[in-house]
Amino acid sequence: MADKQISLSNKLINGGIAGLIGVSCVFPIDLAKTRLQNQQNGQRIYSSMSDCLIKTIRSDGYFGMYRGKSFFNFRFSTLFYKYAEGFINSVTTFNSQSFCV
């Protein structure tokens, strides 16, 4: 099994999926952090990060924690696509004759 090579396209797809899963796990924490930072001094709605997440779930439902995530995924996937496209082009246009050691 160790001798089998994984293709570049499979690596890029797996990396993209792993990145989206990672962002999905971190997004609610980032939302709570942002809401805590945006509180005014006299207007404290949330007392802690867990309080913020609980109140968000109660008021907006579970998917309220992911409000705005579709744009983030779009931005992330387009940046990933552009990076992957440039990487694939650089690998496929590599000329071994011009490489000197």
Secondary structure, 3 states (H helix, E strand, C coil): CCCCCCCHHHHHHHHHHHHHHHHHHHHHHHHHHHHHHCCCCCCCCCCCHHHHHHHHHHHHCHHHHHCCHHHHHHHHHHHHHHHHHHHHHHHHCCCHHHCCC
